[in-house]
């Protein structure tokens, strides 16, 4: 009622005995349109205030079952709002055309000018409502696009891990097949302990490799965020890459030399070369990683 009363000064000047039946619905829709836009403003403000919600923020969430229901609910709500707004806008525009064609408005220049102001305000409100409704849909499409991108990245990471598991356990399955064909299960004896020991050993190796892959992924993510810093991009990153590449090269040489020594000369000496070499390389990599992380944190604090 308050919104209707606020519009009285504008509509009294264009109302007459001939067109009051058409003016009143137009005035009512004018009020509804204002209230609808006010509701959209409140809804948009609420969404901005909850922009960091993990269920809807594409930078923090992933497309999973737990937040898919929330996204579907938002989609249905936006669709209902769009249908409601479309009906309100189309009806308002039709009423504008009806009142414009009425005789008192058409024949009197003064009434024509006054109604033109109402007409312009109504059409501006219609455009504003349409734009806000479109913004809601665009924002949801934007979030869904990046959630889908995050899900695809996780799927690619899962495929890499499955490939790694298949590569490691394929030799084990072949060895188990050969063993089962040549020896009966009851005659295995202490070989069963060795067999399950190999399984546990390979599982531990897979776990360590998966942890290393996760660490590498985290370092790559941190590196991509830090590339925006000029000092890191031009100096610190190049030194770190040199240390990593040299470390991989030395590690490969140590592994190759240790197996060559073990196969052709002394197994114990080859094992010592491998053990000490791996320990030294891991120590160097750890120190380099700590230095890089410390440098990145320092640059972040400076910024």
Order of alpha helices (4+ residues) and beta strands (2+ residues): alpha-alpha-alpha-alpha-alpha-alpha-alpha-alpha-alpha
